[in-house]
Amino acid sequence: MNFSMIIYVLSWVVFFSGLFLLPSCVVAIIYQEPEGFAFLFCALVYLAAGWLLTRRKPRSSLFYAREGFVTVALTWVLISLLGALPFTLAGDIPFYVDAFFETVSGFTTTGSTILTDIEVLSHCSLFWRSFTHWLGGMGVLVFVMAILPMGGGNTIHLMRAESTGPSVEKLVPKIRETAATLYSIYVVLTLAELFLLLLGGMNFFEAITACFSTAGTGGFAVLNSSMASYSPYIQYVVILFMFLFGVSFNVYFLIYMKKIKAALGYEELKWYALVVVLATAAIVTDIRHLYPTLEEAFRQGLFHVTSIITTTGYVSFDFELWPVMSKSILVLLMFIGACAGSTGGGMKVSRWLIMGKFMRSELRRFRHPRLVEQIRLNGGLVSSDLLRSVLVYLVSYLLIFIISIFIVTLEGHDLVTNFTAVATTYNNVGPGLSMVGPVCNFSFFTPLSKLVLSFDMLAGRLEVLPLVVTISAMGSELSHRWKRLRRASLD
């Protein structure tokens, strides 16, 4: 394990944590808020500490898969710990565990909150909440790699560990160029949404924070009503961009390269769009009688289907009041998720496609034992390594899901609350049902449950394996050091 390189990357993460806080300081100056001093203090400390730590260069820049997993997992834990501190020092979220939960929810683009009244927060805290969505949507280390050369081609392991989906490849020969390309597309889409929201009469602060949350498919809003109090035009704009940010960025790269036919033929995109259409049709049929017009029923159905499948988590109506069938469809959409390589969470459409095709292939083999069939996705072959990684992910996913529900259940809340609380945090969605419904929050959970749900958010965003590998590696390292100490004491 190349610990010197891991520490070097983490040092840059500390430095960039300070840079990320500076825009909130500017917001505090604009609105003349004393809470900005907490953000400025943390920014200066992080910048100074990061600059000092990065002065020590690593002995070796070699980086392999295990180092990539460990670095990414520690990065997300570290940046969440650092990002929570300004909330507590500013007094907006006095209890640090609550601030940590809120920050993890921000960076992992989950959108679950412990806040009972969002609108009492200072503007700089509201900005920071939403900005964490934008940073976490594409990935913290992807941002760092877009700016800094981080040790050559070996950093593909960092991108693979942080990016979503069963497989990640370079779009262009160099990792830094790939990261820069991804962020360029990300910025262009964000600015396009900002322009359309301003065109609809939204004030700049609400528009920019809404863009951050939509781009990261996170769902933090600056109003207690989320998106319910905005005009139909604003809601349709948000629907459009929630859908677009749930699409794989590989599709946008193909469009950028003028390969329109290949982009439109992307198999995962077709199924993603089909699920949205079918789910919307089913829900609109089910809720039509609750609304005065078909247009409103359609808008509310489409809004929440898009919000949940992309794991954005915005709400424009209390869907807890919907019939059971509609709520059940929304819960199922939590597990499907968006496309691989998007900013959305969930299990990803591509994994469901791979598992479905694998099951179909195995059933055919039962009927025709000599049949040799290759599984294809998006025009390429699904390798045995990729198939194995999907199966390992599924087993790890279910194991963590079961353990999390068991721990949260110890508090004694109802089954729907416990199940959907874990489901919505693990899949990085935001709202659940019952006590964690769209107009509720997570403040009533004990600190233990909040930490478990925070772990679930991190595991869901990093897609399980980086955290599992990190825990395993740390366990092995501690065991190795303990044995060395024992041998030394016996000698």
C-alpha positions in Angstrom: 0.0 0.0 0.0 1.5 3.3 -1.1 0.6 5.4 2.0 2.7 8.3 1.0 0.7 8.8 -2.2 -2.6 8.4 -0.3 -1.5 11.1 2.2 -0.4 13.3 -0.6 -3.8 13.2 -2.4 -5.6 13.7 1.0 -3.4 16.8 1.6 -4.7 18.3 -1.7 -8.2 17.4 -0.6 -7.7 19.5 2.6 -6.3 22.4 0.5 -9.3 22.3 -1.9 -11.7 22.0 1.0 -10.5 25.5 2.0 -11.0 26.8 -1.6 -14.5 25.3 -1.8 -15.5 27.4 1.3 -14.4 30.7 -0.2 -17.6 31.3 -2.3 -19.7 31.0 0.9 -17.5 33.7 2.4 -18.4 35.9 -0.6 -22.1 35.2 -0.1 -21.7 36.2 3.6 -20.2 39.5 2.6 -23.0 40.2 0.1 -25.7 39.5 2.7 -23.6 41.0 5.6 -23.8 37.8 7.7 -21.5 37.3 10.7 -21.8 33.5 10.1 -19.3 34.1 7.3 -16.5 34.4 9.8 -16.9 30.7 10.6 -16.5 29.8 6.9 -13.6 32.2 6.5 -11.8 30.8 9.6 -12.2 27.2 8.4 -11.2 28.1 4.8 -7.9 29.7 6.0 -7.1 26.8 8.3 -7.7 24.3 5.6 -5.7 26.2 3.0 -2.8 26.6 5.3 -2.8 23.0 6.5 -3.2 21.7 3.0 -0.5 23.9 1.6 2.0 22.7 4.3 1.1 19.0 3.9 1.4 19.1 0.1 5.0 20.4 0.4 6.1 16.8 1.2 6.1 14.9 -2.0 5.4 11.1 -2.1 8.3 8.7 -2.4 6.5 6.9 -5.2 3.5 8.0 -7.4 2.5 4.4 -8.3 -1.2 4.0 -7.7 -3.1 0.7 -8.0 -6.7 -0.3 -7.6 -6.6 -0.9 -3.9 -4.9 2.5 -3.2 -7.6 4.1 -5.5 -10.4 2.6 -3.4 -8.8 3.6 -0.1 -8.0 7.1 -1.2 -11.5 7.8 -2.6 -13.2 6.4 0.6 -11.0 8.5 2.9 -11.4 11.6 0.7 -15.2 11.5 1.1 -15.0 10.9 4.8 -12.4 13.6 5.3 -14.2 16.3 3.2 -17.4 15.6 5.0 -15.8 16.0 8.4 -14.1 19.2 7.3 -17.3 20.5 5.5 -19.4 20.0 8.6 -17.3 22.2 10.9 -18.4 25.6 9.4 -22.1 24.7 10.1 -21.4 24.1 13.7 -19.0 27.1 14.3 -21.6 29.4 12.5 -24.3 28.1 14.9 -26.6 27.1 12.1 -26.4 23.4 13.0 -25.0 23.4 16.6 -24.7 19.6 17.0 -21.7 18.3 15.1 -23.3 14.9 14.3 -26.2 16.7 12.7 -23.8 18.9 10.8 -21.9 15.8 9.6 -25.1 14.1 8.5 -26.2 17.2 6.6 -22.7 17.6 4.9 -22.5 13.9 4.0 -26.0 14.2 2.5 -24.8 17.2 0.6 -21.6 15.8 -0.9 -23.2 12.4 -1.6 -26.0 14.3 -3.4 -28.6 12.6 -1.2 -30.7 15.5 0.0 -31.9 14.0 3.3 -31.9 16.6 6.0 -32.1 17.0 9.8 -33.3 20.6 9.5 -36.8 21.3 10.7 -36.8 24.9 9.3 -34.5 25.4 6.3 -35.3 29.1 5.8 -33.8 30.2 9.2 -30.3 29.3 8.0 -27.9 32.1 6.9 -27.4 32.6 3.2 -23.8 31.4 3.3 -24.9 28.1 5.0 -27.7 27.6 2.4 -25.2 28.3 -0.4 -22.7 25.8 1.1 -25.4 23.2 1.5 -26.2 23.4 -2.2 -22.7 23.8 -3.4 -21.7 20.5 -1.8 -24.2 18.9 -4.1 -22.5 20.4 -7.2 -19.1 19.4 -6.0 -20.1 15.8 -5.1 -22.2 15.3 -8.2 -19.3 14.8 -10.6 -16.9 13.8 -7.8 -14.4 15.7 -5.6 -11.3 13.9 -6.9 -12.5 14.3 -10.5 -12.5 18.0 -9.9 -9.0 17.9 -8.4 -7.7 15.8 -11.3 -9.2 18.3 -13.7 -7.0 21.0 -12.3 -3.8 19.1 -11.0 -1.7 16.4 -12.5 -2.1 13.6 -9.9 0.6 11.1 -10.8 0.1 10.0 -14.4 -2.1 7.2 -15.8 -2.4 5.3 -12.6 -5.0 7.9 -11.4 -7.6 6.0 -13.6 -8.0 4.0 -10.4 -9.2 7.1 -8.6 -11.7 7.9 -11.3 -13.0 4.4 -11.4 -13.4 4.3 -7.7 -15.2 7.6 -7.5 -17.3 7.5 -10.6 -20.7 5.8 -10.7 -21.6 2.7 -12.6 -20.2 -0.8 -13.1 -17.4 0.3 -15.4 -15.5 3.6 -16.1 -13.2 4.3 -19.0 -11.2 7.2 -20.2 -13.0 9.4 -22.8 -9.7 10.8 -24.1 -6.1 9.4 -23.7 -5.1 11.4 -20.6 -7.0 11.3 -17.3 -6.6 15.0 -16.7 -8.2 15.7 -20.1 -11.0 13.3 -19.3 -11.7 14.9 -16.0 -11.6 18.4 -17.6 -14.0 17.2 -20.4 -16.5 15.9 -17.9 -16.4 19.1 -15.9 -16.8 21.2 -19.0 -20.0 19.4 -20.0 -21.1 19.7 -16.3 -20.6 23.4 -16.2 -22.3 24.0 -19.6 -25.4 22.1 -18.5 -25.4 24.0 -15.1 -25.2 27.4 -16.8 -28.0 26.4 -19.3 -30.3 25.6 -16.4 -29.3 28.8 -14.6 -30.3 30.9 -17.7 -33.7 29.2 -18.1 -34.5 29.6 -14.3 -33.6 33.3 -14.4 -35.7 33.6 -17.5 -38.6 32.3 -15.5 -38.3 35.0 -12.9 -36.4 33.2 -10.2 -34.0 35.4 -8.2 -30.3 34.7 -8.7 -29.6 33.2 -5.2 -32.5 30.7 -5.5 -31.6 30.0 -9.1 -27.9 29.2 -8.5 -28.6 27.0 -5.5 -31.3 25.2 -7.4 -28.8 24.6 -10.3 -26.2 23.2 -7.9 -28.8 20.8 -6.4 -30.2 19.8 -9.8 -26.8 19.3 -11.4 -25.7 17.1 -8.6 -29.1 15.4 -8.5 -29.1 16.2 -4.7 -32.3 18.1 -3.9 -31.4 20.5 -1.2 -33.6 23.6 -1.5 -33.6 27.0 0.2 -37.3 26.9 0.9 -39.2 24.7 3.2 -41.6 23.9 0.4 -38.8 22.7 -1.8 -40.1 23.2 -5.4 -43.8 23.3 -4.6 -44.2 27.1 -4.4 -42.6 27.7 -7.8 -44.4 28.2 -11.1 -45.2 25.3 -13.5 -42.5 26.8 -15.9 -39.8 26.5 -13.2 -41.0 23.0 -12.3 -40.8 21.9 -16.0 -37.3 23.4 -16.3 -36.2 21.4 -13.2 -37.8 18.3 -14.6 -35.9 18.6 -17.8 -32.5 19.1 -16.1 -33.1 16.4 -13.5 -33.6 14.0 -16.4 -30.6 15.4 -18.3 -28.2 15.1 -15.3 -29.5 11.5 -14.9 -28.1 10.6 -18.3 -24.6 9.2 -18.7 -22.0 11.8 -19.5 -20.7 9.4 -22.1 -23.8 10.3 -24.2 -22.9 14.0 -24.0 -19.4 13.2 -25.0 -20.6 11.3 -28.0 -22.8 14.3 -28.9 -19.8 16.6 -28.4 -17.8 14.4 -30.8 -20.8 14.7 -33.3 -21.6 11.0 -33.0 -25.3 11.7 -32.7 -26.4 8.3 -33.9 -24.2 6.5 -31.4 -25.5 8.7 -28.6 -29.2 8.2 -29.4 -28.5 4.4 -29.8 -27.1 4.2 -26.2 -29.0 1.2 -24.8 -29.1 2.4 -21.2 -30.5 5.7 -22.2 -33.4 4.0 -24.0 -34.3 1.9 -21.0 -33.9 4.9 -18.6 -36.3 7.0 -20.7 -38.7 4.0 -21.0 -38.9 3.6 -17.3 -39.6 7.3 -16.8 -42.4 7.2 -19.4 -44.0 4.0 -18.0 -43.8 5.0 -14.4 -45.2 8.5 -15.1 -48.1 7.0 -17.1 -48.9 4.6 -14.2 -48.8 7.3 -11.6 -50.7 9.9 -13.5 -53.5 7.3 -14.1 -53.5 6.5 -10.4 -53.5 10.2 -9.1 -55.7 11.8 -11.8 -58.6 12.2 -9.5 -56.6 14.1 -6.9 -56.0 17.1 -9.2 -58.3 19.6 -10.9 -56.7 19.3 -14.3 -54.9 16.6 -16.3 -51.9 18.9 -16.8 -51.3 19.3 -13.1 -51.6 15.5 -12.5 -49.2 14.9 -15.4 -46.7 17.6 -14.1 -46.8 16.3 -10.5 -46.4 12.7 -11.6 -43.6 13.4 -14.1 -41.8 15.7 -11.5 -41.7 13.1 -8.8 -40.9 10.1 -11.1 -37.9 12.1 -12.5 -36.9 13.4 -9.1 -36.8 9.9 -7.6 -35.3 7.9 -10.4 -32.5 10.4 -10.8 -32.3 10.4 -7.0 -32.5 14.2 -6.9 -35.2 14.2 -4.2 -36.9 17.5 -5.0 -40.6 17.5 -4.1 -43.5 19.7 -5.5 -46.3 18.0 -3.6 -46.6 15.8 -0.5 -46.7 12.4 -2.3 -47.3 10.8 1.0 -51.0 11.7 0.3 -50.9 9.6 -3.0 -52.5 6.1 -3.3 -50.4 3.1 -2.2 -49.6 2.1 -5.8 -48.0 5.4 -6.7 -45.9 5.5 -3.5 -44.8 1.9 -4.2 -43.7 2.8 -7.7 -41.6 5.7 -6.3 -39.9 3.3 -3.8 -39.1 0.9 -6.6 -37.6 3.8 -8.6 -35.3 4.5 -5.7 -33.5 1.2 -6.3 -33.4 1.5 -10.1 -31.6 4.9 -10.1 -30.2 6.9 -13.0 -27.7 5.9 -15.7 -24.1 4.9 -15.0 -21.7 7.7 -15.4 -24.3 10.3 -14.5 -24.6 12.4 -11.3 -27.5 10.3 -10.1 -27.5 7.5 -7.5 -29.3 4.2 -7.1 -28.2 0.9 -8.4 -28.1 2.3 -12.0 -30.1 1.2 -15.0 -27.0 -0.5 -16.6 -26.6 -2.9 -13.6 -30.3 -3.9 -13.9 -29.8 -4.5 -17.6 -26.7 -6.6 -17.1 -28.4 -8.7 -14.4 -31.5 -9.1 -16.5 -29.5 -10.2 -19.6 -27.4 -12.6 -17.4 -30.6 -14.2 -16.0 -32.0 -14.5 -19.5 -28.8 -16.1 -20.7 -28.7 -18.6 -17.9 -32.4 -19.6 -18.5 -31.5 -20.2 -22.2 -28.6 -22.4 -21.1 -30.9 -24.5 -19.1 -32.9 -25.2 -22.2 -29.9 -25.5 -24.5 -26.8 -26.6 -22.5 -24.4 -26.2 -25.5 -25.5 -22.6 -26.2 -22.7 -20.1 -26.0 -24.1 -16.5 -25.6 -22.3 -13.3 -25.0 -23.9 -10.5 -23.1 -23.7 -7.1 -24.7 -24.5 -3.6 -23.4 -24.3 -0.2 -25.2 -22.7 -1.9 -28.2 -19.9 -3.6 -26.2 -19.3 -7.0 -24.7 -19.8 -7.5 -21.0 -16.7 -9.2 -19.7 -16.6 -11.8 -17.1 -14.8 -9.4 -14.8 -17.5 -6.8 -15.2 -20.2 -9.4 -14.6 -18.4 -10.6 -11.5 -18.1 -7.0 -10.2 -21.8 -6.5 -10.6 -22.6 -9.7 -8.6 -20.1 -8.7 -5.9 -21.7 -5.3 -5.7 -25.2 -6.8 -5.4 -24.2 -9.1 -2.5 -22.4 -6.3 -0.7 -25.3 -3.9 -1.3 -27.8 -6.3 0.2 -25.6 -7.2 3.2 -25.1 -3.5 4.1 -28.8 -2.8 3.5 -29.9 -5.6 5.9 -27.5 -4.6 8.6 -28.5 -0.9 8.4 -32.2 -1.7 8.7 -31.5 -3.9 11.7 -29.6 -1.2 13.5 -32.1 1.6 12.7 -35.0 -0.7 13.8 -33.6 -0.7 17.3 -35.1 2.7 17.8 -38.6 1.3 17.5 -40.0 3.3 14.6 -42.5 1.7 12.1 -41.4 -0.6 9.4 -42.1 1.9 6.5 -40.1 4.6 8.2 -37.1 2.3 8.9 -37.1 0.7 5.4 -37.5 3.9 3.4 -35.0 5.8 5.6 -32.3 3.3 4.7 -33.5 2.9 1.1 -33.5 6.7 0.5 -30.1 7.4 2.1 -28.4 4.3 0.7 -29.7 5.1 -2.8 -28.9 8.9 -2.3 -32.5 9.9 -3.0 -33.5 12.2 -0.1 -37.2 11.8 0.9 -38.8 8.5 2.0 -42.2 7.7 3.4 -44.0 7.9 6.7 -41.9 9.7 9.3 -39.2 10.5 6.7 -41.7 11.6 4.0 -41.4 14.5 1.6 -42.5 17.1 4.2 -40.6 15.5 7.1 -36.9 15.2 8.1 -34.4 12.9 9.9 -34.0 15.0 13.0 -35.8 12.5 15.3 -33.2 9.7 14.8 -30.6 9.1 17.5 -26.9 10.0 16.8 -26.1 6.3 16.2 -28.8 6.0 13.5 -27.7 9.2 12.0 -24.1 7.9 11.7 -25.4 4.6 10.3 -27.4 6.5 7.7 -24.4 8.7 7.0 -22.4 5.6 6.3 -25.2 4.4 4.0 -25.1 7.7 2.0 -21.3 7.3 1.6 -21.6 3.6 0.7 -24.3 4.4 -1.8 -22.5 7.3 -3.5 -19.2 5.3 -3.7 -21.1 2.2 -4.7 -20.1 0.1 -1.7 -16.7 -1.4 -2.7 -14.4 1.6 -1.8 -15.6 1.6 1.7 -15.6 -2.2 2.0 -12.0 -2.3 0.6 -10.9 0.5 3.0 -12.3 -1.2 6.1 -10.7 -4.5 5.0 -7.3 -2.8 4.3 -7.4 -0.9 7.6 -8.2 -4.1 9.4 -5.4 -6.0 7.7 -2.9 -3.1 8.5 -3.9 -3.0 12.1 -3.7 -6.8 12.4 -0.2 -6.7 10.8 1.0 -3.9 13.1 -0.4 -5.7 16.2 1.5 -8.9 15.3 4.7 -6.9 14.8 4.3 -5.4 18.2 3.6 -8.7 19.8 6.7 -10.2 18.2 8.8 -7.3 19.3 7.6 -7.6 22.9 8.3 -11.3 23.0 11.8 -10.7 21.6 
